[in-house]
Amino acid sequence: MLFGSSGIRMQFGRTLLDLSLRVGASIGAGRKSVVLGSDTRTTRHILTESLISGILSSGADVIAGGIAPTPTVAYAARIADAGCMVTASHNPELYNGLKVFNPDGSSFTLHQQKNVEETLETPCWKDWRGLGFRRDADIITPHRDAILASVRPHEGMTVVLDCGGGAGSLITPSLLQEAGVRSIALNCDATGTFPRPSEPLPENLSHMPAIIRRSGAACGIAHDGDADRCVAFDNQGRFISGEHLLMLFARYLDLNEVVTTVDASMAIEEVAKVRRTPVGDSYVSEALLSWGSLGGEPSGSWIFPSHSLCPDGIYAAALFCEIAGEWDIAAEVDTMPAYPILRSSLKTSNGDSALRLLGAEVPTDGIRVEKEDGWYLIRASGTEPKVRVTAEGKTTGIAEKLLSEGEDRLKKVLKEVS
């Protein structure tokens, strides 16, 4: 399949450029209008124009939002028949790609993705009399206003903010300023290059703890390249795991039904009822259509279905700042259950074959093996040529043993398929 767990992603080049034209025509076919935006990557211009050309050639109108976060484009999709985002999210600058959304903010379903792929070779090009029209629009202000109507960070508090040079630079700083929050802004210039690795991992944010402690900030927050993710630090400068952040949101909002993924900690089950999905925010948002009122992934994607079915790192950042203004975050996190989680990955082009040999119907869903005091998961990445192994145990020793068991099992089948 062309679509992975987070849309289409690949290294920028002729293939992606040709695809964007045809994908645009496929998305536009049968629709009146499509909202379009992009993150800050330098390749955005040529891809965006190619995508616009495809959409207009199908007869649909384009509402061009310019540089904007993915959740902003998904939120704006409600004023059209679909939304399309040019981004590779947290991947390095040499990558780019496309994400497509329904008017409710949810990603295109597998059926919709398949329909796009099936029509790529036979696009419906209109003649000059049937072409669509393009208009530019401010899609950031409505999104910011909607968040501030629902969430209110505390006026006067200090927050350390790192947007990673991504699209979040155009909304999170101004949102916090409008709420009266003092931001110590880091990497909030949308230059098209990422001053730090875009994925908001603790090792890529090693500068944050000292700044938080030195400034006396109430918390710290950081985004990835398209700001669909938000990660957080407490008032002591400690990185908050994705599982604990999900628990924190659930406690603060008094929600007891949470949707998360198969790679998330079993500790969440001690705080709320949990329904698990394959890894990928599209699966989480789809599950939220029928069950639960909060969704999230350990990677930093948070879905608030009353607001949008797209992971919204901007909304999550504002909500976290509101919580930090009312609660002692460090003290609250210290009361939460926690078990050691270990992760590793192995680069391979045979990941799909290996996972099928292990018994996985869908390689990116993987296989999860439950044990008495923990579990391990082996799954193929949906965006990169690698297989990931995740393990959790009641103790570090158990987690290490389970991770080793998963790695050994993976290496064994890789030998068989290579």
N, C-alpha and C positions, 0 to 999 in steps of 0.2 A: 504493500500500500504506500501511496505517496504521503498520506497524512500519518504523522506519528502521534504520540500521546499528547503533544502540545502543538498541533498544527503541522505546517510544513517548515522544515529547517534544513539548510545545507550551506556549504561554503558558497560565497557569492561568486557568480560566473555566468556564462552564457545559458547554462541549463536553467538556472533560477530565473533569469531574465525572460527567457522564452515562456517558462511556466507561468510567470506572473501575468503575462498578457492573456494567456488562455484561461487561467483560473479566474481572472477578472471577467472574461466573457461568460464563463460558466456560472459564476455567482450572480451576475447581472441578469441572466436570462430569466424571463418571467417575473422579474421584480421591477418596481417603479423607481426605487432609489436605494443607494448603499452609502453608509457613512464610512469614511476612510481616514486613517491616521497612521503615524509612524513613530518609532523611537528615534534616538538621536544619531544613529549610525550614519557614516558618510555615504554609504551605498543606498540610503533611503531615497534620494532624489530620483535616480534612474528606475528603481523598482516601483516607486509610487507612481511615476508617470506611466510606466508600462501597465501597471494594474488599472490605473484610471482609463487608459486607452482601451483596455479590454472591456471594462464595465460600460463605458460610453458606446462602444461598438455593438454591445448587446441590446442597446436601446434604453438602458437604465440611466437615471441621473446619478451624479456623484456629489455628495456633501463632503467637501474636503476640510478636515480639521487640522491639518498640518501636524507638527510634532505634538504628541499627546501620549499619555500612558495608556497601556492596554485597557485597564478598567474604565478609563474615560471614554474610549472608543466603544467599548461594550455597553456602557451606560447610555451613550448617545444613540445606539442602534435602535432605541425605542422610538425615535423620530423618523425612522426609515424602515425598510424591509429586511435589512441585514447590516452588519458592521464588519469591516475588514481592517486588520492591523498589520502593518509591515514591521516585523520584529523577529529577533531570534532570542528574545528574553534575556536570560543570564549567560548565554553563550558568548564567546569572544567576538571581537569586532569583525573578523573575517567571515563570520556567519551572518546570514539574514534569513528571513522566512516570512510566513503569512499565518495569521490566525483569523478565523471567521466566526462570527457570532450571530445568533438569532436576536430578535428585538427584546427578549427578556434577559439578555446578557449571557445566556448559556452558549457554549461552544456548539458548532455544528455536530449533530449526532453522527454515528457511524454510517447510518443510511444516507444522510445528507452528504457526508464526505465521499462516500462511494459514488453518489450521483454526480458530484463535481468531477471525480476522476474519470467516470465513464463518458463524460461529454467533452473532455479536453481535446480529443482528436477530431471532433465534429462540432466546433463552436458555431453558434448562430450569429453570424455577422449581419448587421442591418446595413441597408444602403444609406446614402448621405441624408435622406429625408427622415430616417427613423432613428438617428443617433440621439443619445441622451445629452443632457446639459450638465455642466459643472458649476457649482457655486461654493465659495469658501464660507466657513462658519466657525464661530467660537464655540467649541464644545467643552472647553475646560471650565468656564464660569458656571454653567448649569450643574456640572458634576460637583464642583467645589461647594456650591450653594446647597445642593441636596445633602451632602455630607454634614455640613454645619447646621442644617435644619434638624438633623438626627443625633449628632454627636457634638459635644462641646468640650474641647480641651480647656483646662483651667487657666484663666487669665493670670499673667504674671509669673508662671512657672518657667523654668529653663530646661531646654531639651537640646541634646546633641543630635544633629541630623546629618546623615551621609546618604546622598542620592546617587553616588557612584557615577556622576556625569551622565545619568540616564534621563528618561522622559519625566520621571518624578520631580526633577528640578523645576519644571514649569508649573507645578501645582502645590506640592507639599509645603515648601517654604512660605508661599503666599497664604495658604490656608491657615497655617499656624500663626502667621503674623496677623491675619484678620481676626483670629480668636484671641489675640493678646498674649500669645506665647512668645517668649524670647528664645530664638533658635541660634545655636552655634552651628552654622551651616558649613559642611565640608563637602567638597566635590559636587557642588550644586550648579555647575556651569555646563550647559548643554552644548559641548563643543564637538561632539561626534566621536570622540575617543574616550575610553574608560581609564581614568587615572588609577584605578585599582581593578583587580579581577571583578567582573560584574556579579558573579554569584555571591550572595551575602553570607558567606561562611565565616565562622569565628576567625579563622586564620587570615582571611582577607580584610578583617576589620580589627586587627590587633591594636590599632591606634585608639580605638574608642574608649576602652576602660580608663586609661589615664586621663583623658580629656573629661570624661564624666566625673571622675573623682575630684580632679583639680578645680573644675568649675562649680561643683556642688549641684550639678544638674539632677533633676528628678528622674530622668531616664535617658536612654539613647535609642534611636531608631535608624534603620537603614533599608534601602531599596536595592533591587536589581535593575537591569537596563530598561525594562518597560514598566516597572513599579507595580506589577501584579503581585509581587512579594513584599513582605515587610517582616524584618526580624527586629528583635528588641534586646535591650540591656536594662538591668535594674538600676536602682539608685546607688548601688555599690560598684557599678561598672561590670557586673557579671552578665555574661551572655545567657539569655533565657532560651532553653531548648524549645523546639517547635511544639512538642507535646505539652510542656508546661504553659506555653502561651495559649494554646487551645483550651487547656483547663482554666486558665485565668479568665479568658473571654466567657467561657461557660458559667463560671462562678459569678462573675460580675453581672452578667445579663440574666442570671438565674434560669439557665437553660439546662435541661437534663437529657436531651436527645441530640447526639453529635454524630455526624458522618465524617469518617476519616479513612485513610488508606491502609492496605495490608502491611505496610512497612512502619506503621506508627506503634508507639509503645503500648503494652498491655496495661500500663499504669492509668491510662485514660479511663479504663473500665471501672476504676475505683472511684471516679468522680461523676461519671454520667453513663447513660445507656449508649452503646456504641454500635453503629452499623458500618461495616468495612467495605471498601470498593477496591478495584485495581488501582495502581498508582496512576495519577493523572487527574488534574482538576476537572476535566470534562466528565469523568465518572462520578466525582463527588457532587457536582452540580446537578447531574441527572438524577442521582439518588435523592437529593434534597427536594426534588419535585413532588415526591410522594411521602417522604419521612424526614423528620428532624428540622431544626431551626438554626443550625450552625454547622459549618463544614470547614475542614482544614487539612493540610498536609504538613508533615514535619519540616518540609523544605521552606515553609514560610508563606504558603498560599492560604488565604482565609476568605471564606464565602459567607456572606450575610444575606440570605435569600430574601429578606424583607426589603433589602436595598437593591441587590442585583445578584444574578446567578453566576457572575464572573468573579474570580478572585480579585479582591480590591485591596491592594497594599496601602492606598491612600486612606481609605475608610479605616483600615486596621490601625494605621499610624495615629489617626485622630482619636480613635477609641482608646488605644493604649495610653495616649497622653491624658485622656479624661480619667482613666483608672489611676494613673500615676499621681494625679492631683488629689485623689481621694484616699488611696490606700498606700501603705508602705509596701511597695512591690517586692522588695527583697524578703521581708518578713512573710508575705503571703506565699511566695514561691517556696520558701523553706518548709511550709506546712504540707506541700504536695508530695505524693508518692513519686519515687524515681528509681528506675532500675537501669543498669548499664546496657547501653546499646552500642554495638560495634558495627562498622560498615567498611567494606572493601570493594574493589572493582577490578576487573580484568579486561583489558582491551582485546577484542577479538572480532573477526568478521563472521565467525560461525556461531554467534550467540543464539540466533533463532533456531538453528538445527539442534544445538545442544539442549535448549529448553524443551523442544518438542520431544527429544529423546528421553528427557527427564519426566515427561508426561504432561507438560503444560499445553493446553489447547491454544492459548494465545501467549507467545513468548514474553510480551511486555507485561502481562498479568503475573507471570511467574508461578512458582510453586512455594507454598508456605508449609513448613513442617512444624507441627506443634509438639512440644515436649512437656513433661510435668512441670518444670521450673523455667520454661522459656520457649523460644521458637527461633527458626531461621527462615529466611526468604531468599530465593534465587530468582532473579528476573533480568530480562534483557532490557537495556535502556531504550526508551522510545525516541531518543534524539541523538544518541551517539553510538558508535560501534564498540560497545562494551557490555559486560554482564556485571550486575551488582549483587553483592551478597550482604544481607543484613541479619544480625543476630541480637537477641535480647535474652538476658537471664536474670534470675533473682540475685545473683552475685556476679562479680567480674569474672571469676573463674568459670562459672557456667556459661557466660556469654562468650568467653574466649574459646571454650570447648565447642560450642555450637557453631561459632563462626568458622573454626577450623574444619568442622564436619561438613559444613556447606561448601567451603572452598575446595576441600578434597573431592567432594562429589562432583563439583563443577569441572575441576581439572580432569577427572576421570572421563567424563563424557566428551569433553573437548578433544581429548586424544582420539576418541572413537570417531569423531566427525571431521577431524582435520586430515 
